Amino acid sequence: MLMDIDEPIKVAAVFCRGEIKPVWFSRYGTQLRIREVAFTWQTLQGSARILHFSVSDGQGLYEVCFNTENMEWRLVNAEGI
């Protein structure tokens, strides 16, 4: 079941040739390694561009977002946790 979360998280990401690839994120002190980026898309929130990533750690499916204006990562929702 999909759970709405919307909380700030710590993310390690690789920035290469104008693309961003999240590698792991940390929630409640637990680091989850991202094994697959299944889908990406962008939205606008006011003037901020929000980059959305549908990712999996092999057990759960998560949506993490990067706000390009304030440089903040958020865990938006999760399934399987």
Beta strands, then each sheet from edge to edge (+ up, - down):
strand 1: 2-8
strand 2: 10-16
strand 3: 19-27
strand 4: 30-33
strand 5: 36-45
strand 6: 48-56
strand 7: 61-67
strand 8: 72-79
sheet 1: 1+ 8- 7+ 6- 5+
sheet 2: 2+ 3- 4+
end
